[in-house]
C-alpha cells in the first residue's frame, strides 16, 4: 500500500505530464493548507481590502496554468 507521500509524488508526476485530473486532485488536496498560509501571512491592513479566499483562488488558477 502506498503512503500519502507516494500518492502525492505520483499525482505530481502525472500533473507534470499534463494530466488535468491529477492536477485538480493536488489542488483540492492542498487548498486548505494554502489558505491557512495565506491567512497567516496576509498583512492585517491588506485584510481590509483582500479576502484570503480570493488570494487562494488566484494562486490555484496560477498553479493550474503553470
C-alpha positions in Angstrom: 0.0 0.0 0.0 1.3 3.4 -0.9 1.6 6.1 1.7 0.3 9.6 1.1 3.8 10.8 0.1 4.0 8.2 -2.7 0.5 9.1 -3.9 1.4 12.8 -3.9 4.5 12.1 -5.9 2.5 10.1 -8.3 0.0 12.9 -8.7 2.8 15.4 -9.2 4.4 13.3 -12.0 1.0 12.9 -13.7 0.2 16.6 -13.4 3.6 17.5 -14.9 2.8 15.3 -17.9 -0.4 17.1 -18.5 -2.9 15.0 -16.6 -5.6 17.6 -15.5 -7.3 15.2 -13.1 -4.1 14.7 -11.2 -3.5 18.5 -11.1 -7.1 19.0 -9.8 -6.6 16.3 -7.2 -3.4 18.1 -6.0 -5.1 21.5 -5.9 -8.0 20.1 -3.9 -5.7 18.2 -1.5 -3.6 21.3 -0.7 -6.2 24.2 -0.9 -6.9 24.2 2.9 -3.2 24.3 3.7 -2.6 27.1 1.2 -5.5 29.1 2.6 -4.0 28.8 6.2 -0.7 30.0 4.9 -2.3 33.0 3.1 -4.2 33.9 6.3 -1.1 33.7 8.4 1.0 35.8 6.1 -1.6 38.4 5.0 -0.9 41.8 6.4 -3.7 42.9 8.7 -4.1 46.2 6.7 -4.5 44.2 3.5 -7.2 42.0 5.1 -9.4 45.1 4.9 -9.2 45.1 1.1 -8.5 41.5 0.2 -10.2 38.2 1.1 -7.9 35.3 1.8 -10.2 33.1 -0.4 -9.6 35.4 -3.3 -5.9 35.1 -3.0 -6.2 31.3 -2.7 -8.3 31.3 -5.9 -5.7 33.3 -7.8 -2.9 31.0 -6.6 -4.8 27.9 -7.7 -5.6 29.5 -11.1 -1.9 30.4 -11.5 -0.8 26.9 -10.5 -3.3 25.3 -12.9 -1.9 27.4 -15.8 1.7 26.9 -14.9 
